[in-house]
């Protein structure tokens, strides 16, 4: 394969509408995720933490092994399960998923409204009756005799 042809094929692929649209979607999605994470961490979680006794969810941990100082005098950090971060990320996911659900639902409603506004195609004319078919055949036969 020639180098120029390969590069041209890559350019054709990269500039297709779907690839560019997907890239824009990923970038906007990343920014949207940051906004939702901020809403959850900075606005929603503090009142919830207050309701459950001032707990900051990201600080919730389960200590599997306490920190200690070994014989050489080096401090060995504690081994913990950080389930609070997991809870925080789960709340983020639920809010993002719900927001996307609402957005898709809105788009579907708009699409349905546009389809409803379109005029319906006119119905096909009714099929000719038996009498009309018979008269047409007679007419055609009379034309042939002339």
VMD Tcl script that draws the C-alpha trace (Angstrom):
set ca {
  {0.00 0.00 0.00}
  {1.35 3.39 -0.92}
  {1.99 5.90 1.84}
  {-0.06 8.64 0.15}
  {-3.06 6.37 -0.31}
  {-2.93 5.28 3.34}
  {-2.84 8.88 4.55}
  {-5.72 9.80 2.23}
  {-7.79 6.88 3.54}
  {-7.09 8.00 7.10}
  {-8.14 11.58 6.28}
  {-11.35 10.31 4.67}
  {-12.08 8.22 7.76}
  {-11.25 10.97 10.25}
  {-13.34 13.58 8.49}
  {-16.50 11.48 8.21}
  {-19.43 13.12 9.97}
  {-19.92 10.31 12.47}
  {-16.34 10.39 13.73}
  {-16.36 14.17 14.17}
  {-19.80 14.06 15.84}
  {-18.58 11.35 18.19}
  {-15.48 13.37 19.11}
  {-17.61 16.41 19.90}
  {-19.91 14.22 21.99}
  {-17.01 12.80 24.00}
  {-15.61 16.27 24.71}
  {-18.99 17.66 25.75}
  {-19.67 14.52 27.77}
  {-16.43 14.98 29.69}
  {-17.29 18.57 30.50}
  {-20.83 17.55 31.46}
  {-19.41 14.88 33.77}
  {-17.30 17.47 35.57}
  {-20.33 19.71 36.06}
  {-22.41 16.85 37.44}
  {-19.57 15.72 39.71}
  {-19.36 19.24 41.09}
  {-23.12 19.41 41.62}
  {-23.07 16.10 43.46}
  {-19.94 16.77 45.55}
  {-20.51 20.46 46.29}
  {-24.29 20.87 46.38}
  {-26.10 17.57 46.90}
  {-23.76 15.62 49.19}
  {-23.16 18.25 51.92}
  {-26.87 18.36 52.91}
  {-27.06 14.57 52.78}
  {-23.94 14.35 54.92}
  {-25.50 16.81 57.35}
  {-28.68 14.71 57.52}
  {-26.69 11.60 58.41}
  {-24.64 13.31 61.10}
  {-22.07 15.44 59.30}
  {-20.46 12.56 57.44}
  {-18.35 13.36 54.37}
  {-18.91 10.36 52.13}
  {-15.53 10.54 50.40}
  {-13.83 10.11 53.80}
  {-15.65 6.86 54.62}
  {-13.17 3.99 54.78}
  {-12.91 0.55 56.22}
  {-9.47 -0.08 57.70}
  {-8.22 -3.56 56.86}
  {-4.81 -3.07 58.46}
  {-3.72 -0.17 60.67}
  {-0.72 1.97 59.81}
  {2.42 1.03 61.72}
  {6.15 1.75 61.96}
  {8.37 -1.17 61.05}
  {11.64 -2.10 62.74}
  {13.63 0.12 60.37}
  {11.60 3.14 61.46}
  {9.65 3.44 58.20}
  {5.97 4.23 58.51}
  {3.79 1.74 56.62}
  {0.45 3.31 55.65}
  {-2.86 1.73 56.54}
  {-4.62 -0.58 54.10}
  {-8.17 0.68 53.59}
  {-11.25 0.10 51.48}
  {-12.45 3.53 50.40}
  {-16.13 2.76 50.04}
  {-17.03 6.43 50.49}
  {-15.44 7.27 47.14}
  {-17.41 4.40 45.63}
  {-20.64 5.85 47.05}
  {-19.72 9.30 45.70}
  {-19.04 7.89 42.22}
  {-22.28 5.91 42.36}
  {-24.24 9.08 43.15}
  {-22.45 10.83 40.27}
  {-23.37 8.01 37.91}
  {-27.03 7.95 38.95}
  {-27.37 11.70 38.47}
  {-25.58 11.63 35.10}
  {-27.69 8.68 33.92}
  {-30.89 10.41 35.06}
  {-29.86 13.65 33.32}
  {-29.13 11.81 30.07}
  {-32.45 9.96 30.38}
  {-34.30 13.27 30.69}
  {-32.39 14.71 27.72}
  {-33.13 11.69 25.50}
  {-36.78 11.76 26.60}
  {-36.96 15.45 25.63}
  {-35.44 14.72 22.21}
  {-37.87 11.84 21.65}
  {-40.83 14.07 22.54}
  {-39.63 16.75 20.12}
  {-39.20 14.14 17.38}
  {-42.70 12.77 17.99}
  {-44.18 16.28 17.80}
  {-42.43 16.95 14.48}
  {-43.73 13.66 13.08}
  {-47.25 14.45 14.29}
  {-47.12 17.87 12.60}
  {-46.25 16.35 9.22}
  {-49.30 16.02 7.00}
  {-50.42 12.47 6.51}
  {-50.00 11.06 3.02}
  {-53.28 11.10 1.15}
  {-54.98 7.73 1.01}
  {-54.74 5.78 -2.21}
  {-57.76 6.08 -4.46}
  {-60.24 3.24 -3.99}
  {-60.04 0.30 -6.38}
  {-62.54 0.45 -9.25}
  {-65.77 -1.44 -8.77}
  {-66.61 -4.58 -10.75}
  {-68.91 -2.57 -12.99}
  {-66.17 -0.06 -13.80}
  {-63.71 -2.83 -14.63}
  {-66.27 -4.52 -16.88}
  {-67.13 -1.24 -18.65}
  {-63.40 -0.52 -19.17}
  {-62.93 -3.95 -20.74}
  {-65.94 -3.39 -23.04}
  {-64.60 0.03 -24.05}
  {-61.19 -1.43 -24.85}
  {-62.77 -4.22 -26.91}
  {-64.86 -1.70 -28.90}
  {-61.73 0.37 -29.61}
  {-59.96 -2.71 -30.93}
  {-62.83 -3.48 -33.37}
  {-62.67 -0.01 -34.92}
}
mol new
graphics top color blue
foreach p $ca { graphics top sphere $p radius 0.5 }
foreach p [lrange $ca 0 end-1] q [lrange $ca 1 end] { graphics top cylinder $p $q radius 0.2 }
display resetview
